[in-house]
Amino acid sequence: MYTTDSPQRRDLIRAELLRVDGVDPGAGVPTPKHRKMAASPLRFLRGSAQLYYADLAGGALQLPPPLLTQVPATTVMGDCHISNFGFLTEEGSHGDTVVFCPNDYDDACMGHAVWDLARYLVSLTLAADYCRGVLDGRYAADLDDPAALTAATDDDARAAGRAFLAAYTQTCREAVADPARRDGALTHFPAGHVLRKPFKKARRRRAGGRDFATKSALAKAIERRDGRLRFRDRPDRFAALEAGRARQVRRAFRPYVDDTVLDLVLRLGAGTGSVDLERFYLLVGPQEFAGDADLPLCHLVEIKQQRPASPLYHFPDLRPENRLDPAHLTVDCQRRMQRSPDMVLDEAVWEDKHWLVRSRHHARVGIDPEDIGLAKQHPGKRLGAYAAACGEALALAHARGDRRSTRFEAAMAAVLPQQTEALLDACAGYALQHITDHRLLRALLPH
């Protein structure tokens, strides 16, 4: 792997962003997505999964061949990075068990597990770069007392990468010894663990938790007006639909939900890679809402336009399952990878587009890079503990891709330890390329 800022590299970035986003970042009118990506190399990574797969296909990123040839394909996230893990309530808004797991399956498909491993490792290095950049003023973040903090180093990121791969390998070994291990989940974190506080926060926000009525995703999105539940007036997040359009959305998607559609809005500005895709939120609950006691019966359902998973343009023939339409493939992969999939998880074709229909989680709590890579002392320890949890959670999700055997787990447990250092080397080099790519994107955008 080498780092280049050549005109050919710049043109590849422009072509890949234009292909997926429909806008050339060098055309003078940047999209909100491209503005987000310009904030840091980590944000650039999050918005450019298609470039990652272009580089894999073109040889700019070369992964250890045994991890591609000696390990069976499985269900993969497709866009695996540190910010696509977090806490959520199983079964979407209908369950009350809080787990730590992958939380984004929009680019899921059948693929090589090492695709996810490598993309995560790259994001670890870029997370450490981001944290250092926050402290030295290169990147913006809202911190109470940055002068009291220290940031993870590149050496910390590499050590965290080893912890990630070791936890992943150990989980595969455990699944070989006892296939029931695949039905496990991360549901406990001891005092002092970097994930202990967000875990407790998520538990308080679940239905029945003490903060459910004020801090859950549902509570923060809705309010009671004139005795009825409605989405809050938040112009930065929600937009009202014209009456005719609202009737069309309601008619198209009412059959997919389990109760009355009390309100609906257009969701604005969500995500990085998918920020430019149309999505609606439905507020679903009893027709005759009787008060706070009925609040746990209500939930949010997201209807999101779905495009093909990022790996498939450059790897179209890897597995026949990947020929399913985009939303159908996402649903199939998410149902396999999650221990208890969302109660509302379906796909639809409407207006000649593919749409994903799924629950929003009451207790969803994400993890920001500054939460794990900045600390008053020993930020590397926090980063390593977080990476190890992600490694275990990802191994469980990958292992569920084939419940008939443990061939995948056995192969990965045998091959990965031998290729760990080569994989870390490749990903460290590719992280440097992304830092260069971020600079190229910023040069393309108007100032």
BELUR-V852584 format. One record per residue. N is the residue number from 0. PHI is phi as a letter, one per 30 degrees, with the letter a starting at -180 (* if undefined). Layout:
n: <N N>
phi: <PHI PHI>
//
This chain:
n: <0 1 2 3 4 5 6 7 8 9 10 11 12 13 14 15 16 17 18 19 20 21 22 23 24 25 26 27 28 29 30 31 32 33 34 35 36 37 38 39 40 41 42 43 44 45 46 47 48 49 50 51 52 53 54 55 56 57 58 59 60 61 62 63 64 65 66 67 68 69 70 71 72 73 74 75 76 77 78 79 80 81 82 83 84 85 86 87 88 89 90 91 92 93 94 95 96 97 98 99 100 101 102 103 104 105 106 107 108 109 110 111 112 113 114 115 116 117 118 119 120 121 122 123 124 125 126 127 128 129 130 131 132 133 134 135 136 137 138 139 140 141 142 143 144 145 146 147 148 149 150 151 152 153 154 155 156 157 158 159 160 161 162 163 164 165 166 167 168 169 170 171 172 173 174 175 176 177 178 179 180 181 182 183 184 185 186 187 188 189 190 191 192 193 194 195 196 197 198 199 200 201 202 203 204 205 206 207 208 209 210 211 212 213 214 215 216 217 218 219 220 221 222 223 224 225 226 227 228 229 230 231 232 233 234 235 236 237 238 239 240 241 242 243 244 245 246 247 248 249 250 251 252 253 254 255 256 257 258 259 260 261 262 263 264 265 266 267 268 269 270 271 272 273 274 275 276 277 278 279 280 281 282 283 284 285 286 287 288 289 290 291 292 293 294 295 296 297 298 299 300 301 302 303 304 305 306 307 308 309 310 311 312 313 314 315 316 317 318 319 320 321 322 323 324 325 326 327 328 329 330 331 332 333 334 335 336 337 338 339 340 341 342 343 344 345 346 347 348 349 350 351 352 353 354 355 356 357 358 359 360 361 362 363 364 365 366 367 368 369 370 371 372 373 374 375 376 377 378 379 380 381 382 383 384 385 386 387 388 389 390 391 392 393 394 395 396 397 398 399 400 401 402 403 404 405 406 407 408 409 410 411 412 413 414 415 416 417 418 419 420 421 422 423 424 425 426 427 428 429 430 431 432 433 434 435 436 437 438 439 440 441 442 443 444 445 446>
phi: <* b c b b d e d d e d d e d d d d d d d c i b d d c d j b d d e d d d d d d d a e d d e e d c b e d d e d d d d d d j d c c c e e e d c c c b d d a d b d i b c a d d c b l c a d e i i d c c b d c b c a e b b b d c d a d a d e d e d e d d d d d d d d d d d d d d d d d d c i d b c a c c d b d d d c b c d c d d d d d d d d d d e d d d d d d d d d d d d d b e d e d c d a d b a b d e j d e c d d d d d d d d d c d e j d d c e d b c d e d d d c b a c b h i b d b d d d b e d b b b d c e e d d d d d d d d d c e d d c c a d d d a a b d d c i d i c d c d c c d b b c c c c a d e c d c k e d c e d d c a c b c c b d c c e e e d d d c b d c d b d e d d e d e d d d d d d d d d d d d d b d e d c a b b b c b h i b c b c c a d c d e c d b d c d e d d c c b a d b h d d d d d d d d d d d d d d d d e d d d d d d b d d a c d d d d d d d d c e e d c e d d d d d d d d d d d d d d d d d d d d d d d d d d c>
//
